[in-house]
Amino acid sequence: MKAYDQDLRQKIIEAFRNREGSYRKLAKRFHVSLSFIQTLLWRYLDTGSIEPLPHKSGNLPKIKEEYYPILQKLVEENNDATLKELCVQIELQTQIKISLSGMSKTLHKLKLTRKKNLTRSRARHG
């Protein structure tokens, strides 16, 4: 979600300073949530800042760049391996335990594709 612009933030602060209403009235007037008003005004009163907080990028990837060649080789040698099989193989080679979704995101990031081998699949389930 995109941060509200500085102009809107400044207008809310000015309305607050001029005592133009409660937090709820300010939220309704500026068409924003009550929690946004509370957070903005608390930060303003605490630090004097009305700048939006920087975006947090989430968790760091478990598989570091130094392991990409290992993963690439695994996919090339076993291009019909399941995500679960790749997770097990990468853990055996690097001692890094990774989730299925983490493996999927890493493969997508590296543009590594897997193709099913129907013969191997039938033998596995046959």
Rosetta blueprint (number, residue, H / E / L):
1 M L
2 K L
3 A L
4 Y L
5 D L
6 Q H
7 D H
8 L H
9 R H
10 Q H
11 K H
12 I H
13 I H
14 E H
15 A H
16 F H
17 R H
18 N L
19 R L
20 E L
21 G L
22 S L
23 Y H
24 R H
25 K H
26 L H
27 A H
28 K H
29 R H
30 F H
31 H L
32 V L
33 S L
34 L H
35 S H
36 F H
37 I H
38 Q H
39 T H
40 L H
41 L H
42 W H
43 R H
44 Y H
45 L H
46 D H
47 T H
48 G L
49 S L
50 I L
51 E L
52 P L
53 L L
54 P L
55 H L
56 K L
57 S L
58 G L
59 N L
60 L L
61 P L
62 K L
63 I L
64 K L
65 E H
66 E H
67 Y H
68 Y H
69 P H
70 I H
71 L H
72 Q H
73 K H
74 L H
75 V H
76 E H
77 E H
78 N L
79 N L
80 D L
81 A L
82 T L
83 L H
84 K H
85 E H
86 L H
87 C H
88 V H
89 Q H
90 I H
91 E H
92 L H
93 Q H
94 T H
95 Q L
96 I L
97 K L
98 I L
99 S L
100 L H
101 S H
102 G H
103 M H
104 S H
105 K H
106 T H
107 L H
108 H H
109 K H
110 L L
111 K L
112 L L
113 T L
114 R L
115 K L
116 K L
117 N L
118 L H
119 T H
120 R H
121 S H
122 R H
123 A H
124 R H
125 H H
126 G L
